[in-house]
């Protein structure tokens, strides 16, 4: 399956949550976005990105993991205009969901990173290491995260850094790609 074809069918975050989310779900996504703070060092790093990075996110507006992480991608894109993020709904794109299962299960969010010309560079899903560490510490507690975050939340800060690291890793893969360096003469 050519996943990059789905990028064109994807929606920017606000259109995605408006189409698929209920008002309370939309509020959770907005609450997370507002709680994400990028310090000057993070903004400087993101602003240094030169290669276009197309990011396709398989998500569910209802999903706590999505509402707790996906706004991070858009905060990064806000600071780095070369990052283009689009969302597709996992239920509407069930064929993609089936292909992108994690550990034999339907999981979201799943993020696919593409070069400017549609080559898949990397994929990552569905929770970051910091989130799994927190879940292991609370093992035996509630079975499903709510996605609710508050300003100054240390877990949100850690997960933001985890995702920033992934975006940075992909950007350096794109910048150091012999194919793209030849194409751009750098």
N, C-alpha and C positions, 0 to 999 in steps of 0.2 A: 504494500500500500504506500502510495506517495502522500505522506502526511503534510507536506508543504502545500499541496492542493487545498487542504483544509484551512490553511492560514488565511486565504482570501475569503473563506466563508466565516471566519471568526469575527467576533465583535469586540470593539473597545469595551473596557470594563463597565462604564456607565450604561451603555446599551445592553450589555450582557445581563447585569443585575436588574435593569428595568424590565427586560423581557422575561427573565426566568425567576426572579426573586419576588417574594412577598414584601410588603412594606417593612415588617420587622427584620427580614433577612437583608434587605437593602441597607437598613440602619446599621446592622452589624458590620457590613463591609465598610461603610462610611466611617463608623466609629474606629475601626482598625486603621484605616487610612489616616485619619486625623491623629491617632496616637503614635504613628511612626515618625520619628524624628531623625533626620540625617544630619550629622554634625558636619562641620566645614571640611574635615578630612575626607569623609565619605563623599560629599558633594564634589570635591576636587578630583577624587579618583574617578567618579562616574563621568564627570565632565571631560576627563582625559580620553575617554573611549572614542576611537576613530572609525572602527568598522561597524557597519550596519549589522544589527543583531535582531533577527526576527524570532519572536518568542510565542509559541503556540501553547496555550494552557487548556487542558482538558479539565473541566471543573463542574461543580454543581453549586448553584447560588444558595442552596439549602445547607451546604456542608460547612460544619464548624472549622475543619482544617482549612478549607478554601477561604472562608471569610477571615480567618486568622493569619493567612499567609499571602494570598493573592494580592492584596493591596500593597504589599512590599514591592512586588514587581513593578507596579505602576508608580510607586514613589521613586524607584530607581530610574524608570523611564522618564519621569519628570526632570530628573537631574542629568540624564544622558539622552538627548534627542535621537541618537542613533539606535536606541532600543525601541522596537515596535512590538507591543504586546497585544495579542488577540486571544479571545476566549471562545471555546466551543463547549456546549453542554454535553455532559457524558451520556445522558439518556437519549438525546436527539441524535447523537453520533455513536450509537451503540457498537457499530463495527470498529470504530477507533478504540472505544473502551475495551472491547474484547481483545484487540491486538496489544493494548498497553497494560494488560493486567500485571499486577505486582504480586509475586508469591502466590499466583493462582487465584487472585481475587480482584474485583473491581475496586480500584482505589482512586481517589482524587485528592489534591490536584496532581496531575502529571504534566511536567513541563518539557517541551521539546524546543531546543535552540537550533536555529538555522542561520546559515550564512546569508549574505545579501542576495545570492543567486539560488537559494533554495536547497543547499546541501545540509543534511542534518549534521550538526556538530556535537551535540550532547543531548542527553535526556536525564531528568531527575524527577523523582516522585517519592513519596507523597508527604512525608514529614522529614524534617531535618534532624540531624544528630542531637541538637540541643533539645528539641521537642521529645525525642525518644528518651533522652536522659531524664527529663522531667517526668515523663510517664512511668519510667522504671522506678523512680523514687516514690511515686504515688501508687505503684502497682497494688491492685486490689481495691482501688477506689472506684470512682465513677467510670463507667465503660465508654462514654463518648464525650469528647471535648465539646464545649459549647461554642467555642470561637470567640467568646467575649474577652475583650482585653481592656485595659485601662492605661492611661497615660503613665509613663514611667515603669511599666511592667517589665521586670528583668527578663522574663522569658521572651517577650516580644523583642526586646533588645538583642538577645542572643540569636533568635531565629532570623531577625533582620540581618545580623552579621553573617549567619550561615548562608543566606540567600545572596548577600552581596559578594561573598567569597565565590559562590557558584557563577554569578554574572561576571565577575572579574576573571575567573578561570577561563570561561568561554571567550571573553573578549581577547585574552592573550592568545588563546588557540587561533582565533581569527587573525589577529595581528601578525602572528608568526607563521601562518600557513604559507608555504612556498607558492602555492597556486594563487592566493590572493595578493601576496607581496609582488609577484610577477605582474599580475593584472593591474595593480595600483602603482607599480614602479617604486616601491619602498622596501 
